Amino acid sequence: MLNIPDGKTYYSFADIAKDIGLKPVTKKTTDKKKLESQQRKFLGTCPYCHQQLKYISNTNVLTCINDKCSGEKREFTNKDGEKVIKTKPYNKILYSKSAVIADTLFN
């Protein structure tokens, strides 16, 4: 039987586990080969140069770090009416669930 203090509200099973003395559950695999495989699959590749992307720690960004990658091309016209083409490295933004997965896999 679980003795829960009166008036205490729990919002997750992790909070209950902590109060009753259970160690926290981690979702990160302990098998090194499997972890490396999961990381590789999660990162994916740059759509321009097909090199593996890199996760920037403590952010929600994957980026291409290949110096020779042409990246995303942007065309615009400057004040003088000349056509200008600029490139920038490919970046992929991770949203909610994928950012949590990245944090688990890489930290």
PyMOL commands that place a pseudoatom at each C-alpha (Angstrom):
pseudoatom trace, name=CA, resn=MET, resi=1, chain=A, elem=C, hetatm=0, pos=[0.000, 0.000, 0.000]
pseudoatom trace, name=CA, resn=LEU, resi=2, chain=A, elem=C, hetatm=0, pos=[1.246, 3.466, -0.905]
pseudoatom trace, name=CA, resn=ASN, resi=3, chain=A, elem=C, hetatm=0, pos=[1.146, 6.118, 1.788]
pseudoatom trace, name=CA, resn=ILE, resi=4, chain=A, elem=C, hetatm=0, pos=[0.581, 9.490, 0.056]
pseudoatom trace, name=CA, resn=PRO, resi=5, chain=A, elem=C, hetatm=0, pos=[0.708, 12.640, 2.215]
pseudoatom trace, name=CA, resn=ASP, resi=6, chain=A, elem=C, hetatm=0, pos=[-2.610, 14.477, 2.473]
pseudoatom trace, name=CA, resn=GLY, resi=7, chain=A, elem=C, hetatm=0, pos=[-3.035, 17.420, 0.142]
pseudoatom trace, name=CA, resn=LYS, resi=8, chain=A, elem=C, hetatm=0, pos=[-0.062, 16.584, -2.131]
pseudoatom trace, name=CA, resn=THR, resi=9, chain=A, elem=C, hetatm=0, pos=[-0.769, 16.610, -5.870]
pseudoatom trace, name=CA, resn=TYR, resi=10, chain=A, elem=C, hetatm=0, pos=[1.301, 14.558, -8.314]
pseudoatom trace, name=CA, resn=TYR, resi=11, chain=A, elem=C, hetatm=0, pos=[1.542, 15.446, -11.978]
pseudoatom trace, name=CA, resn=SER, resi=12, chain=A, elem=C, hetatm=0, pos=[3.606, 12.492, -13.139]
pseudoatom trace, name=CA, resn=PHE, resi=13, chain=A, elem=C, hetatm=0, pos=[4.613, 8.982, -12.159]
pseudoatom trace, name=CA, resn=ALA, resi=14, chain=A, elem=C, hetatm=0, pos=[8.199, 10.235, -11.954]
pseudoatom trace, name=CA, resn=ASP, resi=15, chain=A, elem=C, hetatm=0, pos=[7.199, 12.560, -9.089]
pseudoatom trace, name=CA, resn=ILE, resi=16, chain=A, elem=C, hetatm=0, pos=[5.533, 9.693, -7.231]
pseudoatom trace, name=CA, resn=ALA, resi=17, chain=A, elem=C, hetatm=0, pos=[8.547, 7.439, -7.813]
pseudoatom trace, name=CA, resn=LYS, resi=18, chain=A, elem=C, hetatm=0, pos=[10.889, 10.086, -6.422]
pseudoatom trace, name=CA, resn=ASP, resi=19, chain=A, elem=C, hetatm=0, pos=[8.780, 10.502, -3.278]
pseudoatom trace, name=CA, resn=ILE, resi=20, chain=A, elem=C, hetatm=0, pos=[8.659, 6.782, -2.559]
pseudoatom trace, name=CA, resn=GLY, resi=21, chain=A, elem=C, hetatm=0, pos=[12.384, 6.326, -3.143]
pseudoatom trace, name=CA, resn=LEU, resi=22, chain=A, elem=C, hetatm=0, pos=[12.568, 4.705, -6.587]
pseudoatom trace, name=CA, resn=LYS, resi=23, chain=A, elem=C, hetatm=0, pos=[15.455, 5.669, -8.847]
pseudoatom trace, name=CA, resn=PRO, resi=24, chain=A, elem=C, hetatm=0, pos=[14.586, 7.690, -11.981]
pseudoatom trace, name=CA, resn=VAL, resi=25, chain=A, elem=C, hetatm=0, pos=[13.837, 5.866, -15.208]
pseudoatom trace, name=CA, resn=THR, resi=26, chain=A, elem=C, hetatm=0, pos=[16.073, 6.762, -18.152]
pseudoatom trace, name=CA, resn=LYS, resi=27, chain=A, elem=C, hetatm=0, pos=[15.090, 6.085, -21.734]
pseudoatom trace, name=CA, resn=LYS, resi=28, chain=A, elem=C, hetatm=0, pos=[18.663, 6.186, -23.042]
pseudoatom trace, name=CA, resn=THR, resi=29, chain=A, elem=C, hetatm=0, pos=[20.011, 2.803, -24.135]
pseudoatom trace, name=CA, resn=THR, resi=30, chain=A, elem=C, hetatm=0, pos=[23.101, 1.438, -22.414]
pseudoatom trace, name=CA, resn=ASP, resi=31, chain=A, elem=C, hetatm=0, pos=[24.273, -0.549, -25.463]
pseudoatom trace, name=CA, resn=LYS, resi=32, chain=A, elem=C, hetatm=0, pos=[26.956, 1.627, -27.154]
pseudoatom trace, name=CA, resn=LYS, resi=33, chain=A, elem=C, hetatm=0, pos=[26.511, 0.171, -30.668]
pseudoatom trace, name=CA, resn=LYS, resi=34, chain=A, elem=C, hetatm=0, pos=[22.747, 0.526, -30.528]
pseudoatom trace, name=CA, resn=LEU, resi=35, chain=A, elem=C, hetatm=0, pos=[23.075, 4.099, -29.223]
pseudoatom trace, name=CA, resn=GLU, resi=36, chain=A, elem=C, hetatm=0, pos=[25.440, 5.065, -32.069]
pseudoatom trace, name=CA, resn=SER, resi=37, chain=A, elem=C, hetatm=0, pos=[23.025, 3.526, -34.577]
pseudoatom trace, name=CA, resn=GLN, resi=38, chain=A, elem=C, hetatm=0, pos=[20.080, 5.437, -33.062]
pseudoatom trace, name=CA, resn=GLN, resi=39, chain=A, elem=C, hetatm=0, pos=[22.075, 8.693, -33.155]
pseudoatom trace, name=CA, resn=ARG, resi=40, chain=A, elem=C, hetatm=0, pos=[23.066, 8.189, -36.812]
pseudoatom trace, name=CA, resn=LYS, resi=41, chain=A, elem=C, hetatm=0, pos=[19.477, 7.437, -37.855]
pseudoatom trace, name=CA, resn=PHE, resi=42, chain=A, elem=C, hetatm=0, pos=[18.118, 10.394, -35.902]
pseudoatom trace, name=CA, resn=LEU, resi=43, chain=A, elem=C, hetatm=0, pos=[20.586, 12.909, -37.353]
pseudoatom trace, name=CA, resn=GLY, resi=44, chain=A, elem=C, hetatm=0, pos=[19.889, 12.129, -40.980]
pseudoatom trace, name=CA, resn=THR, resi=45, chain=A, elem=C, hetatm=0, pos=[21.758, 13.765, -43.851]
pseudoatom trace, name=CA, resn=CYS, resi=46, chain=A, elem=C, hetatm=0, pos=[21.959, 17.150, -45.517]
pseudoatom trace, name=CA, resn=PRO, resi=47, chain=A, elem=C, hetatm=0, pos=[19.679, 17.255, -48.588]
pseudoatom trace, name=CA, resn=TYR, resi=48, chain=A, elem=C, hetatm=0, pos=[22.331, 19.226, -50.513]
pseudoatom trace, name=CA, resn=CYS, resi=49, chain=A, elem=C, hetatm=0, pos=[25.624, 17.381, -49.869]
pseudoatom trace, name=CA, resn=HIS, resi=50, chain=A, elem=C, hetatm=0, pos=[24.323, 14.149, -48.258]
pseudoatom trace, name=CA, resn=GLN, resi=51, chain=A, elem=C, hetatm=0, pos=[26.740, 14.399, -45.319]
pseudoatom trace, name=CA, resn=GLN, resi=52, chain=A, elem=C, hetatm=0, pos=[25.547, 13.543, -41.820]
pseudoatom trace, name=CA, resn=LEU, resi=53, chain=A, elem=C, hetatm=0, pos=[24.070, 16.465, -39.872]
pseudoatom trace, name=CA, resn=LYS, resi=54, chain=A, elem=C, hetatm=0, pos=[25.409, 17.504, -36.454]
pseudoatom trace, name=CA, resn=TYR, resi=55, chain=A, elem=C, hetatm=0, pos=[23.317, 18.118, -33.353]
pseudoatom trace, name=CA, resn=ILE, resi=56, chain=A, elem=C, hetatm=0, pos=[24.155, 21.364, -31.541]
pseudoatom trace, name=CA, resn=SER, resi=57, chain=A, elem=C, hetatm=0, pos=[24.076, 20.480, -27.822]
pseudoatom trace, name=CA, resn=ASN, resi=58, chain=A, elem=C, hetatm=0, pos=[21.401, 22.040, -25.635]
pseudoatom trace, name=CA, resn=THR, resi=59, chain=A, elem=C, hetatm=0, pos=[19.533, 23.473, -28.638]
pseudoatom trace, name=CA, resn=ASN, resi=60, chain=A, elem=C, hetatm=0, pos=[16.845, 22.283, -31.021]
pseudoatom trace, name=CA, resn=VAL, resi=61, chain=A, elem=C, hetatm=0, pos=[19.023, 22.561, -34.147]
pseudoatom trace, name=CA, resn=LEU, resi=62, chain=A, elem=C, hetatm=0, pos=[20.654, 20.065, -36.518]
pseudoatom trace, name=CA, resn=THR, resi=63, chain=A, elem=C, hetatm=0, pos=[23.110, 21.627, -38.953]
pseudoatom trace, name=CA, resn=CYS, resi=64, chain=A, elem=C, hetatm=0, pos=[25.382, 20.686, -41.848]
pseudoatom trace, name=CA, resn=ILE, resi=65, chain=A, elem=C, hetatm=0, pos=[29.041, 21.258, -40.969]
pseudoatom trace, name=CA, resn=ASN, resi=66, chain=A, elem=C, hetatm=0, pos=[30.483, 20.342, -44.375]
pseudoatom trace, name=CA, resn=ASP, resi=67, chain=A, elem=C, hetatm=0, pos=[32.573, 23.336, -45.549]
pseudoatom trace, name=CA, resn=LYS, resi=68, chain=A, elem=C, hetatm=0, pos=[32.135, 22.351, -49.201]
pseudoatom trace, name=CA, resn=CYS, resi=69, chain=A, elem=C, hetatm=0, pos=[28.335, 22.116, -49.000]
pseudoatom trace, name=CA, resn=SER, resi=70, chain=A, elem=C, hetatm=0, pos=[26.557, 24.631, -51.222]
pseudoatom trace, name=CA, resn=GLY, resi=71, chain=A, elem=C, hetatm=0, pos=[23.643, 24.754, -48.765]
pseudoatom trace, name=CA, resn=GLU, resi=72, chain=A, elem=C, hetatm=0, pos=[20.455, 26.687, -49.348]
pseudoatom trace, name=CA, resn=LYS, resi=73, chain=A, elem=C, hetatm=0, pos=[20.654, 29.221, -52.167]
pseudoatom trace, name=CA, resn=ARG, resi=74, chain=A, elem=C, hetatm=0, pos=[18.788, 32.521, -51.892]
pseudoatom trace, name=CA, resn=GLU, resi=75, chain=A, elem=C, hetatm=0, pos=[18.355, 34.850, -54.859]
pseudoatom trace, name=CA, resn=PHE, resi=76, chain=A, elem=C, hetatm=0, pos=[17.434, 38.492, -54.533]
pseudoatom trace, name=CA, resn=THR, resi=77, chain=A, elem=C, hetatm=0, pos=[17.916, 41.807, -56.245]
pseudoatom trace, name=CA, resn=ASN, resi=78, chain=A, elem=C, hetatm=0, pos=[19.972, 44.507, -54.519]
pseudoatom trace, name=CA, resn=LYS, resi=79, chain=A, elem=C, hetatm=0, pos=[19.349, 48.278, -54.580]
pseudoatom trace, name=CA, resn=ASP, resi=80, chain=A, elem=C, hetatm=0, pos=[21.242, 48.638, -57.870]
pseudoatom trace, name=CA, resn=GLY, resi=81, chain=A, elem=C, hetatm=0, pos=[19.020, 46.066, -59.579]
pseudoatom trace, name=CA, resn=GLU, resi=82, chain=A, elem=C, hetatm=0, pos=[21.755, 43.410, -59.701]
pseudoatom trace, name=CA, resn=LYS, resi=83, chain=A, elem=C, hetatm=0, pos=[20.840, 39.799, -59.097]
pseudoatom trace, name=CA, resn=VAL, resi=84, chain=A, elem=C, hetatm=0, pos=[22.624, 38.441, -56.000]
pseudoatom trace, name=CA, resn=ILE, resi=85, chain=A, elem=C, hetatm=0, pos=[22.894, 34.782, -54.992]
pseudoatom trace, name=CA, resn=LYS, resi=86, chain=A, elem=C, hetatm=0, pos=[23.792, 33.921, -51.393]
pseudoatom trace, name=CA, resn=THR, resi=87, chain=A, elem=C, hetatm=0, pos=[24.098, 30.553, -49.727]
pseudoatom trace, name=CA, resn=LYS, resi=88, chain=A, elem=C, hetatm=0, pos=[23.754, 29.481, -46.111]
pseudoatom trace, name=CA, resn=PRO, resi=89, chain=A, elem=C, hetatm=0, pos=[24.352, 26.134, -44.387]
pseudoatom trace, name=CA, resn=TYR, resi=90, chain=A, elem=C, hetatm=0, pos=[21.400, 23.794, -44.109]
pseudoatom trace, name=CA, resn=ASN, resi=91, chain=A, elem=C, hetatm=0, pos=[19.738, 23.839, -40.676]
pseudoatom trace, name=CA, resn=LYS, resi=92, chain=A, elem=C, hetatm=0, pos=[16.899, 21.690, -39.429]
pseudoatom trace, name=CA, resn=ILE, resi=93, chain=A, elem=C, hetatm=0, pos=[14.798, 22.873, -36.484]
pseudoatom trace, name=CA, resn=LEU, resi=94, chain=A, elem=C, hetatm=0, pos=[13.561, 20.211, -34.077]
pseudoatom trace, name=CA, resn=TYR, resi=95, chain=A, elem=C, hetatm=0, pos=[10.138, 20.683, -32.532]
pseudoatom trace, name=CA, resn=SER, resi=96, chain=A, elem=C, hetatm=0, pos=[8.805, 19.480, -29.155]
pseudoatom trace, name=CA, resn=LYS, resi=97, chain=A, elem=C, hetatm=0, pos=[8.986, 15.672, -29.257]
pseudoatom trace, name=CA, resn=SER, resi=98, chain=A, elem=C, hetatm=0, pos=[12.015, 15.459, -31.570]
pseudoatom trace, name=CA, resn=ALA, resi=99, chain=A, elem=C, hetatm=0, pos=[13.906, 17.968, -29.391]
pseudoatom trace, name=CA, resn=VAL, resi=100, chain=A, elem=C, hetatm=0, pos=[13.258, 15.757, -26.342]
pseudoatom trace, name=CA, resn=ILE, resi=101, chain=A, elem=C, hetatm=0, pos=[14.473, 12.698, -28.272]
pseudoatom trace, name=CA, resn=ALA, resi=102, chain=A, elem=C, hetatm=0, pos=[17.650, 14.552, -29.319]
pseudoatom trace, name=CA, resn=ASP, resi=103, chain=A, elem=C, hetatm=0, pos=[18.304, 15.610, -25.725]
pseudoatom trace, name=CA, resn=THR, resi=104, chain=A, elem=C, hetatm=0, pos=[17.916, 11.978, -24.596]
pseudoatom trace, name=CA, resn=LEU, resi=105, chain=A, elem=C, hetatm=0, pos=[20.169, 10.579, -27.343]
pseudoatom trace, name=CA, resn=PHE, resi=106, chain=A, elem=C, hetatm=0, pos=[22.993, 13.122, -27.136]
pseudoatom trace, name=CA, resn=ASN, resi=107, chain=A, elem=C, hetatm=0, pos=[23.151, 14.353, -23.532]
for i in range(1, 107): cmd.bond("trace and resi %d" % i, "trace and resi %d" % (i + 1))
show_as sticks, trace
zoom trace
